[in-house]
Amino acid sequence: MQNTTVITTTLSPHLAVWLKVESKKKGTTKREIIEEALKKYKAEQRREELAESFDRAAQDPEIRELSEMGLGDYLQQLNKLDL
């Protein structure tokens, strides 16, 4: 089973030069820099999706009511702990 996939793409000249210089400066491969950038991009996209989902949920009266009920229960539990 193959753990990687080969892709072919083009870059603007200034990014290609930057990538080459950066890989030499960091002592890493261009592939590793690109892979790390894609992982960060993917994580950022996921965060944005979650933020949008939370925003939509905050506008839903039923979800808001459930959340408030849950916070009330949480507060009661904290009060029982007598912190």
C-alpha positions in Angstrom: 0.0 0.0 0.0 1.3 3.4 -1.0 1.5 6.1 1.8 1.9 9.0 -0.6 0.3 10.3 -3.8 2.2 12.1 -6.5 0.7 15.3 -7.7 1.9 17.8 -10.3 1.3 21.5 -10.0 2.8 24.8 -11.0 3.9 27.7 -8.8 4.5 31.3 -9.5 8.2 32.0 -10.0 8.6 34.0 -6.8 7.0 31.2 -4.7 9.1 28.6 -6.4 12.3 30.5 -5.6 11.1 31.1 -2.0 10.3 27.4 -1.6 13.8 26.4 -2.8 15.5 29.0 -0.6 13.4 28.1 2.4 14.0 24.4 2.1 17.7 24.9 1.9 17.6 27.3 4.9 15.6 24.9 7.0 17.4 21.8 5.9 14.2 20.2 4.8 12.5 19.2 1.6 10.2 21.2 -0.5 7.6 18.4 -0.1 7.8 18.8 3.7 7.2 22.5 3.5 4.3 22.1 1.1 2.8 19.3 3.2 3.0 21.4 6.4 1.4 24.3 4.7 -1.5 22.1 3.4 -2.0 20.7 6.9 -2.2 24.2 8.4 -4.6 25.2 5.6 -6.8 22.2 6.2 -6.9 22.9 10.0 -7.8 26.5 9.4 -10.6 25.5 7.0 -12.0 23.1 9.7 -11.8 25.9 12.3 -13.8 28.2 10.0 -16.4 25.5 9.4 -16.8 25.0 13.1 -17.1 28.7 13.7 -19.8 29.0 11.1 -21.6 26.0 12.6 -21.5 27.6 16.1 -22.7 30.9 14.7 -25.7 29.1 13.0 -26.4 27.2 16.2 -26.3 30.4 18.3 -29.1 31.8 16.1 -31.3 28.7 16.6 -33.7 29.3 19.5 -34.0 25.6 20.4 -30.2 25.1 20.5 -29.9 28.3 22.6 -32.5 27.0 25.0 -30.7 23.6 25.3 -27.4 25.3 25.9 -28.8 27.6 28.6 -30.4 24.6 30.3 -27.1 22.8 30.2 -25.3 25.8 31.7 -27.8 25.9 34.5 -27.2 22.2 35.3 -23.4 22.8 35.2 -23.8 25.8 37.6 -25.8 23.6 40.0 -23.1 20.9 39.9 -20.4 23.5 40.6 -22.4 24.9 43.5 -22.6 21.3 44.9 -18.8 21.0 44.8 -18.6 24.1 47.1 -15.5 25.4 45.5 
